[in-house]
Amino acid sequence: MLDANLTQQLKAYLVNIREPIELVASLGDDAKSRQMGELLNEIAILSDKVAVVAGQDRRTPSFMIRRVGTDIGVRFAGLPMGHEFTSLVLALLQVGGHPSKAAQELLDQVRGLEGEYVFETYFSQSCQNCPDVVQALNLMAVLNPGITHTSIDGALFQDEVTERKVMAVPTIFLNGETFGQGRMELEQIVAKLDTGAVAKAAAKIATKEAFDVLVVGGGPAGAAAAIYTARKGIRTGIAAERFGGQVLDTMAIENFISVPHTEGPKLAAELDRHVRDYEVDIMNLQRAEKLIPAATEGGLHEIRLENGASLKAKTVILSTGARWREMNVPGEAEYKNKGVAYCPHCDGPLYKGKRVAVIGGGNSGVEAAIDLAGIVAHVTLIEYDSELRADAVLQRKLASLPNVKIITSALTTAVHGDGNKVIGLAYKDRNHDTAHEVELEGIFVQIGLVPNTEWLKDAIALSPRGEIEIDHRGHTSQPGIFAAGDVTTVPFKQIVIAMGEGSKAALSAFDYLIRLPAEETRDWEEAA
């Protein structure tokens, strides 16, 4: 199961196990069970503190990683390979007594949760959003005896997926009821369980002094801006709804100069580590709700947060990025995560052998169709324009696939469902103005991005597309407020461009600060 490179890496990690652990295997006679048995034995050979023992669980194949002589452990139903291999490694270490690197305050919060929490998470090996959820819940199960967690490969346990109507991953169940879907970090899960967490976070933020620079948004642009301002030695804060931003939802990245290949979550983790190398006050899971520009130049700008707290700063850099554009047709909202999806890499394995559609003929849409064609029975690609807009090499690959149909000059008009799941879609032929129906079970929407600027209306100038209007130095229409990245009017939404724009906005903010008249600086310091 493990190649020589993975075996060597795993062996190096396993020396950190402090307490002996058991791999309690529930196996059958099927091929997947044999693969799991092979994997577990390969792991056990690498450490004298790991042993494989027989067990019995209702899900086969599955295994529990358990600290010997205790009930501390986590369970995997299915093979935790692909993106979940890191989850396996962390679970081995943490059940084995290796401490987590999470903030001590957060760890104490997990230990303090009262009650019984039985978590089950459905994942797919190709889902880059799933490991955050799996790893967070595994850690919680290790820390708190009232918490248990089982990670389930949805592609392997198809009957369960169908019975429980799981149509997107990660999907989390708590005590048998749906708890959440999509990427969730440890802080988010704990905040959802600890009803007082939001109020505590707001109270903590309310005590913060004004910043020299406050960056709103934690994607590539925001991270670059925070690093550049912190290096100037000025007081820097960063408030982000989720650190990493849209990059977290990106699979392969092959155009980041000097790095031939990486993946979104890996890049986001590197951004986080780099920012933390400096004295930056990182406030994650904070959604901005309103911008109140300073009444006079040199005064303090205010950012009001969804939790009721406010942050003030001499300068602000807006880098809130963009999100996937929705079709905005009848049925889309009703069947989101019930057949309407936006991440083919995450949810594609759940549609094995089924018929799906991809909406959008740009690079993202064509790449999605190519990937899905290797999993599903049939893909219908629907493009509004008269021709596909993807790169020629992608179009040639798509045209070579026998189970793909391409429909151009088509406007999707509705999503149809049976009350529980998607059963089809309707579209209009724009050339002949005729209506058509397509029977299918999944729709993957890939039609571009929408800037996250609804909260900025009436505060700064926005373009007709809703993007923040900036000049060549990153200035917005308000003095002391700058913007960078996909949220702005800068063309070509690329990671490398966003980083450059964030750095430029940071330098412009610093230049603005050092040019303020001395008396305005004193007034600001007194107000802070």
Disulfide bonds with the S-S distance in Angstrom:
Cys127-Cys130 2.46
